[in-house]
Amino acid sequence: MAILPIRRAGDPVLREKARRVRTIDSSIHKLIEDMWETMYDAPGVGLAAPQIGVSLRVVVIEVPDHERVALINPEIVKRSGERHVDEGCLSVPGFRGEIIRSVKVLAKGIDPKTGKEIRIRAENDLMAEALEHEIDHVNGILYIDYLPTPDALMPLRDAPEVGS
């Protein structure tokens, strides 16, 4: 396992739509282990493969009150409602911004351990936010894209710290 450098806003890999994983092999399992280690070291609650320079549709998430999850080829199946959240990102260090995320989120992806599709439901919590945030990453979207103006980005000293 390795702690890998986290790519920052401005790096082109963060703006690419990541490629689907065709085969879950030892290289994908190693990638996921490296992602866990990198996320914990950062520290964050989620990480997408593009954030470490790998343009594949792989995400890892661990938030309180939920089991940790790694997803291959994740997608949002359904979302509803709107809520304001104060969000940060390991690829935009030192800043936070208030954006709108969904209240309810249903996501699906492949469990790398079993190779079977799983679905994750989350409502009005950090897991719902993290699912949308990390799946945005594999689609080349950063949370700052949702800010009304660049001036809405706040330095961390003005906001609580939690990133993904």
N, C-alpha and C positions, 0 to 999 in steps of 0.2 A: 504494500500500500504506500501511497505517496500523497503528500500535501502539494497541490498544484497551484500555480499562480492564477488568480481570478482576473479575468479580462474586464476592463473598464469601459464605460460608455465612450464611444468614439472608435472602438475596435470593430472592424467590419463584420467579424463572426457573430457579433451580438445582433446584427440586423438581417442575417440570413434566415430563411425558413429552413430549419434543420431537416436532414434526411431521415426517412423512416429506417428503423432497424429491421433488417430482413432475417437475421439469424442471431439468436441469443447464444453466444459461445463464451469461451473463457475470456476473450478480450472485453466483452460487454460486462461480465462479472467483475473483472479487474477495474474497469472504468467506474462502475458503481461503488466499489470499495474505496477507490481514490476520491470519488465525489463525497462519500460520507466523511472521510477523514478531512478533506478540504473544508467542507461545510462546518464541521465541529470546530476546526481550528480557527475559522474566520472571526467570530462564531456567527452562524445564521440558523434559520429554521428550514431553509430549502435551498436547492441548487439545481440548475439545469446544465446539461453537458456543454452548451455553447459558452457558458460562463467560464469554463476552463479550456476554451478553444476547440472543443470537439463538436462539430456540427451534426449531431445525432439527436433524435427525439428521445431523450432519457432525462428523467427528473428524480430527485430524492427530496423527501419532506419528512420532518419530524417536529411536531408541535405538541404542547401539553394536552392531555386528555384524549389523544389519538395514538394508534399504533404508528410506528415509523413505516414509511412506504417508499418503495422505489417503483417507478412506472416506466415501461417501455412503450413508445408511441402513444403517449397520453393525449386525450381529447376531452373537451368539455361537451357533454351530451345535452345538458339542459341547465339553464340558469334562470333565476327569477328574483325580482325585487332589486332595490338599490339601497346602498348604505354608504356613508362617508367613512373612509378609513385613512389613518395616518400611516403611510407606507414608506419603506426604505428598500434598499437593494445593495447587495454586496458589490455589484458592478457600478454603483453610483455612491461610493463611500463618502461619509461625512454629511449626507443630506437626507431629508425626508420631504414628503409632500402629501397633501390631502387629495385623495382621488375618490372616485365612485367605483365600488365593486358590488357584486351581486350578494343578496342575502342568502339565497339557496343555490348550491352548486352540486351538480351530478357530473362526475368525471369517470372516464374509463381508460384502461390501459392494460398492458400485459404485465403480469407479475413475473419478474425475471427468475424467481425460484421454481415456479410451477409451469411457466409457459402458457398459463391460462389467462383469459380476460378476467379482470376484476373491475368492480364499480365502487366508487367512493362517494358517499353523500356527506355533505357538510352544510351546516346552516348557521349563519350569523356568528361565525367564529374565525379564529386564525387559520384553521384548515381550509375553510372556504376561500379565504383571501390567498393563501399560499398556493392552492390548486390553480386559481386563475393566474396568479403571478408567474409561477413556474411554467405553465403551459403557454403563457404569453411569450416567455423567453424562447421556447422552441419554435415559435412562430415569428421570431425577429422583432418582438415588441418589448419595449421597456416601460415601466410604470410612468416614467416622466413624459411619455407620449400622451398620457391622459390629463396632464396638468393644463389648466386653462391658459397659463402664460409661464414663461421661464422664471419670472419673478416669484411664482408660487413655490419654488423649491426652497426649503428652509435648511439652514445649517443645523447639524445635530444638536448643538448646544441649546437650541430652541425647541427641541422635540425629544421624546423618549427614544431609546435605542432598542431596536429589534430589526433584523434585516433578513432578507432571503435572496 
